Amino acid sequence: MTQFLDKNFKLGILGGGQLGKMLCKETNEWSINTHILDKSTSFPSGRNATAFVEGDYNNYEDVLNFGRSMDVITIEIEHVNVDALEALEKEGKIVHPRPSALRIIKDKGLQKNFYAEHELPTSSYTLFESKAAIQKAVDAGEITIPFVQKSRTAGYDGKGVFVVDSADKLKNMMDCPSVVEDLVDIEKELAVIAVRNSEGEINTFPIVEMEFHPTANLVEFLLAPAEVDVLIEEKCKNLAIELVDKLDICGLLAVELFLTKSGTILINEVAPRPHNSGHHTIESCSSSQFEQHIRGILNMPLSDIVQLSPAVMVNLLGADGHTGEAIYPGFDTCISESNVYPHLYGKVQTKPFRKMGHITITDQDREMAKQKAKFVKDSIRVESK
């Protein structure tokens, strides 16, 4: 019998944000007892979980005590206490993604080393311990401008990334352990999500392309499927399959990629959980990323994944200059359009460039979907009262 059909079965998720909320909506369809650990029931998944435990997923004891009463533990954010997850795994608990893989992925320096060790294509890089060490390397001619600085840990949603494209930007670098990468000559930014179960069955979603907000470094438009050559699509999917297998991950692995102007595919970074590049799958694919993650971590068969229609996703970001209780002027205008699917995450407070929701637009005509997405983007804002 499928394990979650046992009324005593408990699935635990570390993190109560929007990804937890969307995972809970999926587990509710199958009546899976889903428990969330996060700091406040006011967070997006607070009203969607079977039970919500208030605690800190970075605190060793909180994670250990929470996990000991669960049958399977997963995450919706990488920045959790891995030591506690390793202890739970040693006690016989099922933890996905595996703590050893999570330890690699949450540190961008270890990620890059993993790619190099396994001869996986990625941009050239150097690891530094501080801002002063980077400056010293620049002065010595060991690295040259332009380059990209990424904090090794704690970066997310565009935070922890700084582009140094002129000498005057050096003074504004982050002072933390960092990865310094060559600035890649990018043609397109692509992503592909792979899913794997404990039996080693692997499937992939159609690849997507992303357009980024020039200031916030967050995805502004996501286009699905990507407009790329079939050979490029196959290379991307094969890389994702190789990565999810070599990292021995069950559940989802979102792989962000660069397509260079010379036609080379490079791995940017990965995330072992549902991802912004897969939100459109709720409406535009035969199975969503959230369903597939649940299938993967519970070792269920992975269903076929078919793109039912082209889609464009727009992230709803807090407007610049607005901090406070969120309002959504233009919402009625958007929902008056057909095939427009808004998802508001339920975050009470907005601030500049905070992810507050997303909207997916589907249409059998890709260009029509793009035009409607531009209309939606121009029609709705996230402001404060």
Buried (B, 14 or more C-beta within 10 A) or exposed (E): EEBBEEEEBBBBBBBBBBBBBBBBBBBEEBEBBBBBBBEEBBBBBBEBBBEBBBBBBBBBEBBBBBBBEBBBBBBBBBBBBBEBBBBBBEEEBBBBBBBBBBBBBBBBBBBBBBBEEEEBEBBEBBBBEBBEBBBEBBEEEEBEEEBBBBBBBEBEBBBBBBEBEEEEBBEEBBEBBBBBBBBBEEBBBBBBBBBBBBEEBBBBBBBBBBEEBEEBBBBBBBBBBBEBEEEBBEBBBEBBBBBBBBBEBBBBBBBBBBBBEEEBBBBBBBBBBBBBBBBBBBBBBEBBBBBBBBBBBBBBEBEEBEBEBBBBBBBBBBBEEBBEEBEBEBBEBBBEEEBBBBBBBBBEEBBBBBBBBBBBBBBEEBEBBBBBBBBBBEBBBBBBE
